[in-house]
Structures are given as C-alpha cells and as structure tokens.
Amino acid sequence: MLASLGLLATPSAFGSLSTKNRTLSSKNRHELRLGRSQKLLPRHVFPCNSVFGRVSYGSPISAVLIEDSSTMTTSEEDTENIGILGIDPALQPFKDHFQYRIKRFVDQKTLFDKHEGGLEEFAKGYLKFGFNREEDGIVYTEWAPAAQEAQVIGDFNGWDGSNHKMEKNQFGVWSIKIPDSGGNPAIPHNSRVKFRFKYGDGVWVDRIPAWIKYATVDPTRFGAPYDGVHWDPLPSERYEFQYPRPPKPAAPRIYEAHVGMSSSEPRINSYREFADDVLPRIRENNYNTVQLMAVMEHSYYASFGYHVTNFFAVSSRSGTPEDLKYLIDKAHSLGLRVLMDVVHSHASNNVTDGLNGFDVGQGSQDSYFHCGERGYHKLWDSRLFNYGNWEVLRFLLSNLRWWLEEFQFDGFRFDGVTSMLYHHHGINMAFTGNYNEYFSEATDVDAVVYLMLANSLIHRILPDATVIAEDVSGMPGLGRPVSEGGIGFDYRLAMAIPDKWIDYVKNKNDQEWSMNDLSWSLTNRRYTEKCISYAESHDQAIVGDKTIAFFLMDKEMYSGMSCLTDASPTVERGIALHKMIHFITMALGGEGYLNFMGNEFGHPEWIDFPREGNGWSYEKCRRLWNLVDTDHLRYKFMNAFDRAMNALDDKFSFLSSTKQIVSSTNDKDKVIVFERGDLVFVFNFHPEHTYDGYKVGCDLPGKYRVALDSDALEFGGHGRVGHDVDHFTSPEGIPGVPETNFNNRPNSFKVLSPARTCVVYYRVEEKLEEINNGNLACANETSKLDPVLHDGVEELASAVDHGVEESPGETIDNDLAGVNEILRVEEAKPEDIEEPTLVADKKIVSKLDNPEMEELEDGTSND
C-alpha cells in the first residue's frame, strides 16, 4: 500500500543545504476525455453514482527521515477543518483521503523549513546547482548518485576533463570550483559544456548538465546531438526588463501561441519576430493574456514542445534567453500577461540530450524517475518523475521559480495533469464523475502533494499568478485553494467542450443539434472551481484532425472565401456557425476563454510539424496571416467578430460574473437564451427559421439594446437586426414567485432572432442615458477602434478622436452581489409561451428597415 501511495520525500543534505513524438496528442487525448464531470450547485448536490466507501490505507503511514521524526506532527486543526468538505458535502466520505494528503503536504513543508530554510528557499536550487558564478571562479554542481567518477568538459578545456575532476559528497552531489584565469572566467560565456561521468563497469558517458540554462545543436548536421551552453552574458549584454507586470485580469482571455510556427513563411520564427509582428495582433484583438507553448528546450521539434529535454533552458530554435525576455517585456508593455506551458508531467526519453541520460539503471531514490513500468508512460513514450524524491522536488519547484523570476512569466498552464494525478495516468479510463474514481489507491498522492507545493510556491512568489491545470478527469478540488484541502489551481481547462463541438460539426446535421445537450455540456462544471473554456486549441488542429472552420467549410475555404463573389451556402453556414460556436463557448463555458493562434480568423487545414513522413516540410507548420490581412477575403469577418467578443467582455465583464442563468433551451426552435452578468444572450442555431417577436426572459426590468450582433455587416452578416432599437421589458407573473414567471424570469422583452445568429442585449442605465443622451456605444463599435500605445501599455483611444461616436457613460455593475448560482431552467411549456412570428426566409430584411413597421399590431415595440 505504501509503495503505491508513495513516501514523504526525504532530505539529502547538500553541504549546508539551507525524443520522440508525443503520441498522446489529439487522437489519444480524446480517448481520455471526461465523459461526464460532476457539477456541484449551491442548492443541489449531485452525489456520485454508487455508494461511497471509506478509503483504507492499510498500515500506518510512516516517513523515512534523515533525522528523528518526533517533530513531524500535523495539528488536528490542519486536517479536521477541511474547507472543501463544506463546499461539497458529497466529499465527506473521503475525509480520510483529504486528511492524509494534507498531512503529507504539511509534513513536507515542515521538512523544508527544518533542512532548507523553507519552501521558497528550497526552490532556489538554480543558485546552487548547475553553473554559478562566484567572486573568483565558477562553481558547477550536479546531483548524480549513480556516478562513480565525474568530470566537467567543454570548449574551455578541449573536451578533456582529466584536469577538472569533480568531488562527490555522501548524498550523491558532485561539485567543482573552476578558478578564473587571468581575471576572466575559465568557462567563457556562450561556450559548450557537458557533464562526463563513469558508471557500472567503468562506462563513461557525456550528458548535458541537468540544470543547464541554454542548449544548442549544430543546424548543419542532421540528427546532431545537443550541447549544453554556459550562458552568462556581461551585464551590458543582459536584457533588462523595462515594464511592470500588468495587473491580473478579472477573467483571462488567453491567446495560445507557438512561437516557432507563428511565421507566415515555412520556417521557424524567432522570439523577437513574434514580439514585433504577432503580439500587436493579439493586443488588437483584445486578448489580455498570451500562453506560450514549447518554451522549454525539446530536441524533437514535432513533439510540440511536450517532450522536454532541458527544463531550465529556453528553446534555442527561436533565439536566446535574452530574446525571450524581450518578448515577455514587449507583451507587458502592451498590457498582455504571459503564461508558460510548463511540462512537469513527464520528460523526454532522449538519453543523449535530456534528463533521461542521468538514469543508468539505479534505483528510484537515486534517480529523477521511477524505476520499471511506473517510470515509463507507454502512450507518450516518455519518462515519469518520482515526485516523492527530495532532489526531484528541488529540481521541479526551482524550475517554476526560475521561469517566474528570471523571465517574468505571469503564471503557468500545467500540461498533462491527469497523468500526474493517477497511477493509471488516465489510460483506458472513462471518467464518469463517480467520486470513487478520484480518491482511491489509484491516486498518486506523491504527485498531488507536489502540485499542492507547486501552487503554494507560485502564489507566494507571485500572488497574482494565474495557474491553469490541463485535466480531463474532473478531479474535485483541483481548482480550490490548498488552504481548503484543494490542489490550488486557479483554473482548469474545460476539455470536454471541444470534443462536443467536433462531434457536432463532424457527425450531426443541423437539425440534430440539441440545445439542451449543448447547454448542459457548456455549463457542466464544478461549482466554485473556475474553468477556461475553449472551442478548439492546438490539440484540435494537429495533423489527423481539422480546425472547426475546416470541418465546416472544407475545400471551399480554398475557393469560396472571396468577398468579390456571393458566398456559397457552405461558406455562409460555416462563417455563421464559426462565430456562434466560439462565442457561446466563451459566454457560457467558463470563467475564462482560450483561443489557439489563427483560429480567431478560421485558419484552414491543420498543423503538421516537419518530420520524415512529410519530407521534413514546414508548409503546414506556419500561420497564414495574409488570409486575414487581405481585405477582400472573408477571413476578416471571423477575426473582427473575435475582436468584438473580447471587447464585449472588456466593457461588461461578463466572464467574471458569477451570475449565469440559462432560461431557455428550445430544441424545436433551436434557440438558447441565457444571462451572464446583466447581459442577455440569444443564440438561434436554426438553419432556416428567423423569429420576429421572439420573447426572451430577463432579470432586471428596463430598456435593452443590442451590444453585439453576429449578423452585423462588419462580421459578414446580413444586417437584419436593428442596433438603434429600444426593447422595453414587461413584467411576468408574481414578483418573487418564479413558477409564475416566464421561463422563471421576472421580466421579458421581444427580439428579432435571425437564423444562425447570436445577439447580445445590455440594459440601458436610465440616469446615464439622460446625461449622455442615451448614446451608449455597443461592443460592435468598440471593437473597431484602433489601439494606441500609452506609457508602454496599449489602450483604446478615444472614439471621438477617431471620428466614431463614443459612449461617455459606463454600464451598470454586471456582477450582482450575492448571486452565486448557475441555474438551469427547464424549457417552458408551449402553452405558456407567446408564439413568435416565424420568418422562413433566413435572408429576409427586418421590419426595422421600414420605419413605418416598427410597431406590432398590439402596439408593442419590437425589432
């Protein structure tokens, strides 16, 4: 039992210690997606599917300590008052599990306090290991318990280490101090170095130092091995950050990007080119966060950066460490936060170039990885860390601190968290939401404790950090603070949503689309645990799959995207649904939103990195920015709508609102109506039917106007909805008695809802309207403003200065205090709903095009 749960990591005193392709990509990941995650609402608890059983851990938990363990006790307060059990009472049967892992976490922190000066000091390992400059020389330190002899070699000594032999202490740590020569460092900056050691029966091997901060390869030699590079530029050559980190947004709108494939040319792009050419695009589209993939060095480019070989090194394909700092600083100057895609779930099995080269058959306690099957991921063909090892914890926690402090990253997206959480790594597991699937002997408590330590460290170093978990299992508590017994992530990725969309666009015709099913899939998340929603990421774009736009329009994207000819039915449908799919995912699917580079304008085809199978071609490993930049191509419409979506959240902050109410999911009409904050969203997915006088429920009475309209001409629509029309509400039923209301909403108003169109309405604040003559600018107008740089941060300029009518007023507070609920309201009975006027022709012009037809026969104002 203890072997499966793992033991406490134990200290090993350091002096005065104060690949291959990532095969689990799109196709294989789909097999691991969460089938039905749990959703805990404040007024209704969904229990697990079977009777809870108390988890038994067998014999008493013990800890292997260097010194006596008499002080290693955990207070009852730490383990009895577990906040997450109060949030989700259905977790109560698993209290033993939470107590155990909390004790493990507290005990590990106590060990750090005792032997290392605390967690934060422990995570400064890069100041002790690797190459570090001292006053009169360079000290090189490496943990390699399996080595019998060791030397440091490189350009500086002609690759002959006989005069640079290292010494080993009793804990397997090798070190050497190399004095300066003639007042200069013995190892020059930007020179090659390696760690040479002997093991077994006298075998000598050369390896890249584990803590190396830069690694390069000879580009003229095919399949050449990487070399470690000593990176220590002069102060005058170091990049100095000029701009502060932007404040943490209420809701992250994330642009997921891969620097290497961001060029429009078939080649690898650089950090500086990305900073100068791509970052302005991201800012112009009103994103507030950039998530960078493939930053850590990986010898196999086609692994998408997920088979890491050198964890402290910047990927040299795109430039130097100083170049990456320039990129991050430039992002900060534009008001963009930068997250790093960090891979601590596994490591490349590459022996020559990576950390795996230090594994020469020794036991787990002397290795970065587990032994045998436990140390190997059979789907990813990679090595698995031993999270219970003291030096592994030092390595990984220091790695996080290194990227935060040296490069000023604003947080992380942790890759492959599901693989970390369970001994089975999620392989052949169809998670159903049964809590027994999460809290059992299958749970890797070593990894859980590491993630708790990691999140604690990150938020202590940078309280405003954003940390996201890629987990397909739906582990309860993953997104709750460590102080409550959670694992501590700020957000989890809503990974079931893109699978749902692919299923719909690939396998269902328009009439088969279920509004109930879509609404359920988008809102099915755990109460109080925030999610990042996305319709598609890099996973959905890699070779063997297609982007949503390509699924919808396929070959017609090659010939039918010109505005100089009428759009074909396929293209018209594709653009309309592309806008709706991404917008409803953003508005209903989570508390943050993510888009992968290029998908904002419907990038066609797929991603295929250079490999033997495609003749090492870069043709499909780039972004065709010219498509969106060409004014007569329809890609610009999808891009403009993406910009407007983000501008809408900038203005109304609906993503951060806890008020989310789905009032109608009508499968007959193919209409979904919901509120987010005080905005009212109306999505009509019907392929043909336009509804005139469609009644929608809302919370607050008053006057509503259009805030965003996917059918607007600037988004490639037909302009059927009037934007200057006032929609006045009517009271519904008895106040305070929801069952007497319309769709359980106390007020309603009527709208025009064209086929395949989504329209958002905002409530006009009457007092502000009187002051400003009622001219509140909608998000459609805001999205068209040109951004300008001001004090290093790009902001929207005054609309007046651009000749566009601006709203001087502000909207009302969109986040109702005390409203912490997600309501799913059943579809109202047909007899309770006033039948709207059905307009069969989806291209019909609205009544509003004729001012004399503004009033309905009953005198009610309508659009």
N, C-alpha and C positions, 0 to 999 in steps of 0.2 A: 504493500500500500504506500509506504513512504517513498519507494522508488518511483512510483507513478506520480505522486504529488510533488516530489522534489523536496530537498532540504534547504535550509537557510544558507545563503551564500556566506562563506566564511572568509575572514580576512587573511591575506598573505602579506605580512609586513614587508614593505619596500623601504629598506633602510629605516628612516624615521617616519614611515608612512603617515604624517599628519594628514568565356562560358558558352555558356550555351544559351539557346533561345529560351525565353520564359514560356514554357509550354502551357501553363495555366493562364492563358490570356482570354480573349473574348469567348471562344467556344467553351473551354473548360470552366471558366468562371460562371458561365450561365448555368452549368450543372450544379453549382454550389449556392445559387441564389436562394434567398429566404422564400419559402413557399407561402407562409402566412405568418407575419410577425405579430407579436402581441400589441395590443393597444389599450392602454390604461387611461380611462377618462375619470374625471373627478367624481362623477355621480354614478358611474357604473364600472365595476371591476370585472374584467374578463379573466376568469381563472384558467388554469392550464387544463388540458384535455383529459387528464387522468388523475387519480388520487395521488396527492403529494406523499412522498415517502421521505422520512428523515434520512439525511446522508450520514453514513457511518464511515469514520476514517480509521477504523481498526485500532491499532496500538497507539498509545500516547505520542504526541508529536515531540520529537527531540531535535536539538540543534547541535551541530558539530561546531565547537568554538575553539579558538586558539587558547583563550584563557577561560577562567571559570565562568559559568553561566548564571551565577547567583543573582546578578543584576538584570538578567534578561527576563523581566516580567512585564506583562502588559496590564495596565489598570483595567478594572472592571468597567469603568466609565467608557473607555475606548471601545470595548466590544459589546457592551449592553445597549448603549444609546446609539443605535444604528439608524440614521435618519432615513435611509432608503426604504426601510421596512414600514415607516409611517406613510411614505408616499405611495407605496404599493403593498398593501397588506397581504396580497397573494404570495409575496416572497417570504412571509413569516415562517413557513415550514422549512426554509433553507437558512434559518438564522445561524445554525452551526457552521455552515459553509462561510457565511459572511464574517462570523467571529474569527474563524480560523485564518482567513486571508488578511483580515485587519491586523490580527496578532502578528502574522508573518511580516506585514508591512512595517508595523511599529517596531518590531524587534530588529528588522534590518536597518531602519533609521537609527536606532539606538546603537547598533554596532558601528555605523558610520560616525556617529558622534564620539564614540569611545576611541576608535582607532584612526580616524581620518579628519577629525575636526568638523564633522557634519556633512550632510548630503551635498551642499553647494561646493565645499572644498574638495570633496571626493570627486566631483565632476570637473575638476581642473587637471585631469590626468595628462592633457596635452602639454602642460607646463613641466611635466616630469618625464614622460615617455616620448620616444621619437628623438628628433634633433632639436636641442635647445641651446641658445647662446648664453654663455656666462661671460664674466668680465674678461677673462684671459683665455677663453677657449670655447669649444663646442662639446657638450655632453650628449652622448647618444645612449638611449636606454631602450631595452626590448624585453618583453615577457615571453620566454621560450623555454619552459621547464624540460621539454624533451631533448633539447640540445645538449651535447656533451662538450663541445667546444664551439666558440663563436668568434667571428671577426667582422669588421666593417670594411667594405671595399667600395671602390668607385673611381671616378676620373682622378680624384685628388691623390691616389696612391698607385695609379696604374693598374688597378684591379688586383693588387697583391696585398692581402691582409696580414701577411706574416709579421708586420710591424705594428698592427693595430688589432691585437687580440683583446677580447673583452673578458670581463670577470663576472662570475655568477654568484649570487647570494643564495641562502638556503630556501628561498621561495621561488626560484626559477627565473629571477630577473637578472639580465645581463646588462652591463654598462661599461662605458669607456669615456674618458675625457681626452679630447684631442687639442693640445695647446695651439695657440696662434703661432703663425710663422712670420717673423719679420713685422709684427704688428698687424698682420692681416689674418682673417680666418683661414684655418688649414683647409677647410672644405669651402670652395667658392660658391657663391650664390648661383643657382641655376645649373649646377653640375650634377652628374648622375651618381647615385649611390645604391648599394644593396647590402643586405644582411646575409652573411655566409655562415652556415653552421654545419656541424657534424652530428649525425645521429646513428642509432642502430649499430651496425657492424663496421662503422667507420666511413659511412657515406656522407660526402659533402654536397650541400645544395646551396644555391643562391636564391634569395627571396627579396621581394620588395618590402621594406620596413612597414610594419602594421600601421604605424601612426604617421606615415608619410603624408605630406601636405600637397604634393603635386607629383604626377606621374605622366610620362610621355612615351611615345612609340615612334620609331622611325617610319614615316609615311611612305618611304620609297621601297620598303621591304614588306612584301606580302606575308602576313601572319607573324610578323616580328614580335618578340616579347616586349612588354613594357619595362621601363626603367623608373626607379624612384628618382625624384629630383629634389635636391636640397633647396628649399625656397626661403630665402632670407634677404630680400632686397634692401638696399640702403634706404634710410628714412626719406631721402629725397625722391625715391622711386616708388615708395609705397602710396597706395591710393588712400587719401584722407576723406572720410565722409563729410559732406557739407550740409546735408539736410536731415532734420529730425525724422523719426518715425511718425507717420500720420496717425491720428487717433484711431482707436478701434471703432469700426462702424457698428451701428445697432444691428445690422444684418449684412453679412458678407455677400457680395455679388462677385463671384470668382471667375476669372478667365484662366482656364487651364492651358498651359503652353509648353511646347517643347522647342527650346532654342535652336537646336541643330536642324530641325526640319521647318523652320519658320521663314526660310528664304523662298522667293518665287523662282529662284534658279535651282537646277538639280545639283545641289551641293550642300555642304554643312555650313550653316550660318554661324556667326560669331556672337559673343555676348554684347559687344559694342554695337554691332549692326542691329541686333534685336532691340537694344535700348533706344537707339536713334530712330529706327524705322517702324518697329512693331508696338512699342509702348505707347506712342501717341495715338495709334489706332484704338488701343484698349481703353485709354482715357476718353477718347472721343465718343466711344460707345457707352460711357457712363458706368463702367465697372469700377469697383473700389479695391479689388484685390487681384493679384496675379499669383497663380500657383505654378511653380516651375518644376517640370519633370526632368529626370536624367541629369541632375546636377552632380551627384557623387560619381566618381570615376568608375566606368564599366568598360571592360576590354571589348565586349561584344556589342557593337552599336545596335544591332537588331533586337537586343533584349529590351529596348525602350527605356533603358536605364535601370531595370529591375534586377539585373544580376550584377550587383556591386562588387567590385574587386578592391577598391581603395576608399575607405569610408571617410577619411579626412581630406581627401583630395578632390579638387574641382575637376570636372571632366575637361581634359586638355583639348578635346576636339574643337571646342568653341572659344578657347583662349586661356588666359592665365587667371590666377586668383584675383589679381588687381582688376582685370577686365570684368569679372563677375561683380566685384564691389562697385564698379562704375554703373553697371546695370541696375543694381539694387538702389543705389543712391539716386539714379535718374528716376526710377519708379517712385521713390519717396518724394522727389521734387514735384512729381505730377499728382501727388496725393494718393498714390497707389501703395497699398501694403503688399508684401511679398511673402508667400508661403513656400516652403520647400517640400517636395515629395520625398520623404525620408523612408528608407528601406531598412528596417531592423528585424524584419520577419524571417529573413534568410540571407545567405551570401552566395556569391558565385562559387561553383565547384572548381573554377580555374585554379590550378595549383601553381603555375608559373607566375601569374600576375597578381593573385589575390591572397586573401587571408587564409584560404584553404591550404596554402603552401606550408603553413606552420603546423598542420596536422600530419604527423608522420607515424600514426598508429598508437599514440599514447592514450591514456585514459581520459575520461571526460573532465576530471578536475584539473588536468594539465593542458586542456585544450579549449579553444573558443567554442567548440561544437560538441554536441552529444556524440557518443560512440554508436556504432551499429545502425540499425534501422531508425532509431529515434533521432539520429543526427542527419538524416537524409530525407528530402522531400521528393517522393517518387514522381510526382506530376511536374514539378518545376525543375527537376534535375539539379538541385542545389543543396547546400548545407544549412543545418538548423542550429541556432545558437543554444548554448547551455546557460539559460538565464539564472540558474542557481549558483553560478561561479562568480566569485568576488571580482576577479580581473575582467571577466566579460561585462559585468555591471559597470566597472570603471570605464571600460572601453566605450560602451554604448551611451552611458549617461554623459560622459565627457564629449562624445561626438555631438550630442544635442547642444550642449553648451557652446562648443566650438562654432557651430553654424550660427547660433544666435548672437554671439558676442563678436566674433571675428568678421562676420559678413552682414550682420544687422538684419537677418531674416526676422520676420514678424510672427512666425509660427510654423507649424508643420501639418502635413497630411500624412498620417502613418499608413503605409501600404501593407496589405496582407494581414490585417489584424486577426481575421478569423483563423488563419493558420496558426497564429500565436496562441490563441485562447484555448485551443483544444489539442489533445494528444493525437486525435484523428485528423487534425488540420482542416476539417470540413470536407474531407474527401469522401465521396459517396454518402453524404449526409443530406437529407432533405429536411431542413429545419421546419417544424410545424408550429412552433410557438409554445409547445409544452415545456414548462419550466424545468422539468427533469433533464431536458437536453442541455441545459446550461450549467447546472450545478450538480456535478457528479464526479466520479473518478476520472471521467474523460476530460475534465477541466485541467488545464496546465496552470497550476497555481503559481509556479515559478514565473511564468510569463505574465500572469495577471499582476503579480506583485511588482515586476519590472515596469509594467505600464503605469501602475499607480505611482511608483517612484519617478518615472519619467515625467508624468503630468504634474506632479508636485514640484519637481525641479524647474520645469519650464515656467510655471506660473509664479514661482518665487523669484526667478531671474527676471522675467518679463510678465508682470501681472496682466497686461493687456494682450498677451499672446493669444492667437487663435490656433487651436489644435483639433484636427479632424481625424476620425477613425474610418478606415475602409473595412467595414464588417458586413458580411452578408447574413450572419446568423441571427441578428437581433438580440444579442446578449443584453438582458436587463441590467441597468445600472451603468452601462458603458459610458453614457453621457451625463452622469451625475458626479458631483464633486467627490474627491477622495474623502473629505471630511464627513460625508454622509454614508460612506461604505461603497461608493461608486468607484469606477476606474479613472474618472477625471477628465474625459474628453469634453470639449466644448460642443462639438457636433459629431454626428455620424452621417455617412453618406447614405441617402435613400436609394439603395442599389436595386430594389425591386422595380422601381419606376421605369427605367429604360428598357428592361425586359418586357414590361407590359406594352410599351409603345411599339417595340419591334414586333411583338406578337400581333398587335392590331394592324399595323401597316403592311405586314408581310402575309398574314393569314386570314384576315377578315375583310369582307366588303363593307361599304359604308353603312348599309342597313343593319349589319350585325354588330355595330359598335354599341356597347351597353354603357349608358350614362351612369347607372348605378355601380357597375363594375369599375369604371374609370374613377369615379369619385371615391369609392372605397379604397382603391389602390393608392390614390394620391393622399388620402388622409389617414391611412393605416400606419400610424407611428405611435410610439410610446409617449404618453402624457409627461410633460416636463423634460423630455430629452430631445434636444433640438436636432434637426436634420438639415442637410444640404441636399436640395432636390436638383435633379438634372434629367433632361430628356435623353441625352447622349453625351458620352465622354470619349476619351481616346479608345476605350475598350470596344465601343460600338463602331469604330472607324477603321480598325486594323484589317489587314488582308484576310479574306474569307468572310467578311461582313460588309455592311454598307452603312453609310450615313442615312439619317431619316430622309433627307432631301433626295438621295439617290434611290431609296426604296420607293418614294412617292412618284418620282419623275423619270428615273432610269435613263434610258438612251435619249429621251427628249431633252435632257439637260445639255446635250451636245448641239442640238439644232433648233430648239424651241424657246430659247431664253432672250431673244432679241425683242426689244420694245418696238421695233420698226414694223413688226407684223403682229397680228392678233394672236393672243395666247391660245394654245390648244386646250381642250378640256383637261388633259392630263396635267399640263403645266399650271393652269389656273387652279385646279384642285390641289396640286402639290404645294404651291406657294401659300394658298389659304390655310391648308392644314399644317404646314410647317410653322406658320405664325401661331396658330391656335395651340398646337401641341407644346411648343416651348413656353408659351405664356401661361397656360393653365398649370403646367408643371411648376413654373416659378410661383404663381399666385396661390396654389393650393397644396403644393407638395412638401413644403418645409419652411424653415426659418432662415434659409439662405439659398442661394442659387448658384449653379456652376454651368459653364459652357466651355466646350473644348474649341481651341483655336481653329477658326474657319467655319465652324458650324453656325455661327451667327448669321452668315450670309448664304448658308446652304451649300457648302463646299461639296462638289461632286466626288464620286468614286470612293476610294479607300486609301489607307496608308500601307505602304509596303516598303520596309527598310531594305537597303541593299544587302543582298545575300546571294548565295550560289544559285538558288532557284530562279532568280530574276536577272542573272548575269551581273550582279553587283550594281544594279541600276538605282539611281536616285530619282528617277522620273516620278514615282508615286510617293516620294518622301520629301515633299515640299508643300507650300501653300500658294495657291494661285490667286494672289492678291489682285491681279489685273482684272479678274472677273468682277469683283465688287467695285473696282475703280473705273470700269468702263461704263459711261453714263447711259448707253443705250441697251445695257443688259439688265435683266430683271433681278439679278442677284442683289442689286442695290435696294430693292424693296424689302427683302428679308432683313438686310443689315439695318435699314432705317427703323424697322419695327423693333429689332433687338435694342437699338439705342433708345427708343421711346419706352420700352418696357422698363429699362433701368432708370430712365428719367422719372418715370411714374413713381417708382419706389423712392427715389431721391426726394420727391416732392411730398409724398403722402406717407412714407414709411410703413407701408402695409406689411412688408415681410417680417418686421419685428413685432407686429401687433399680435397679442395673444387672442384677440377676438377673431375667430374663424368659424363661420356658420354656413353650412350647406342647407339651403332652404328648399331646393327642388332639384331632383334628378329625374327628368321625364324621358323615359325610353321611347315613348311614342313620338314626341316632338323632337327628340334628340337634343334636348336643352338642359344645361346645368346652370343653376343660379346660386350664387353664394356671396357672402360678405367677408371681407378681410379688412380689419380696421373698420372704418366707416365708408369704405368703397363698396359698391355693388357691382359684381361681375356677372355678365350674361354671355354664356357660350352656346351658340347654336351650331351643332355639328351636322345638322340635316343637310344632305347633299342638294336638295331642291327647294324645300319649303322656307319661305320668308314669312314671318308672322308680324302682322301690323296690329298694334294694340295689345301686345303680349304683356300680361300682368306679372310683375315681379314683386316679391316681398322685400321689406327692408326694416331696419330697426328704428331709425330716427325719422320723425316727420319733417317736412320742409320741401325745399325745392332742389332738384337734382339736375346736373348737366353732364355732358359727355366729357370724360377725362382722357380716354384713349379708345380708338376705334380701328380695328384691324382692316376695315373696309375703306378707310380713307384713301384718297387718291395717291398720297405720297408713299403709301405702303403697297401700291399695286392693286388697290381695291377699286370699287365702282362708285364710291362716294354716295352711298344710299342713305346714310344716317346723317341727320342734321345736327351740327355741333352748337348751334346758337338757340336751341330749343330748351325751354324750361319744362321740367317734368315735376308736377306737383303731386304730393302724396295724398292718399285717402286713408283714414283710419280703418282698421279691420278688427271687428269683434269687440269684446270687452277688454279694456286695459288690464294687464296682469293675468289674464286667463288665456294662455297660449292655444288651448284647444279650440277657442273660438276665433282665433286669428287666421289670416291667410298664410298657409304653409308655415304656421307657427310664428309668423312675423306680425307685429302690431300695426304695420303700415304697408302700403303698396303704391306703386305707380306703374304706368304703362309705357311700353317702348316699342320701337320698330326693331325686329331682330332678323336681319337678313341671313340667308343660308350661308353656312361655313364662315361665320363671322363672330368675333368676340368684341363686346363693347363694355367699357367700364364707366360707371357713373359716380360722381362725387357730390356730396351735399354742399350746397352754397350756404355760407355763413351770412345771414341776412345783414348783420351790422357791418361786416366788412364790405358787403356788396353796396350798401348805401354810401359808404365812404369812398369806394373806388368805382362807383357807377356800375357795379356788377360785372366788371371785366376780369374775371379770374382766368388766367391763362391755363389752358389744358396741357397735358403732357405731350400731345402731338406737336404743339408749338415749341415747348421747352426743348424737345429733342432735336430741333432744327438749329438751335443756337450754336455758334462756333465757340469752342472753348479757348480761353487765352491763359497764358501763364501769368501768375501774380505772386511775387515773393517766392518763386520756386514751386508753387503749387498751382496746378491748372484749375481754373474755376470758370463757371459760366459768366460771360459778360452780360451786361445789361441788355435786355431785349430792345429797349428804346434805342440804344446805340447802334443796334443792327437793323433798325427800321422795322422791327416786329413788335406788335402790341404786347405789352407785358402786364402781368398782374402784380400790382404793388402789394396786394394783400397776401396773407398767409391763410392756409387752410386750418380748419379746426383740429383739435387734438384727435388723432385717429386711434389712439390706444385707450380704450375705456378702462379706467382703474377698476380693479377687482373683477374684471371679466376674464377669467382664466378657464375657458372652456372651449371645447370643439364639439359642436352639436351636429349630428347627422339627423336631418328631419325627413321622415318618410314622405314619399310623393303624395300630394293631396288627392283626395278623391275627385274624380272627374266632375261630379255634380257640384263641387264646391268652387270650381274654377270657371270664371267667365271665359267663354270660348273666344280666342282672338281671331282677327281676320287673317285668313290664310292666303298668302300670295304665292301662287305656284311657280311663277317665273322668277328664278333667282336673280335675274338681271333687271327686274322691274325697278323703275325710279320711284323713290319715296314720295309720298304725298307732299312732303315739305318742299319739293322742288316747285310746287304750285302754292303760293302763299294763300290762295283762296280756299285751300283744302286743309288748313291747319286744324280745324275743329272737327271732332267726330259728331255723328248725328245726335248723340246725347249731350253734346256740349263740352265733353271732357277734353282738355288739352292733351295732345299726343303727338308723337313724331312719326 
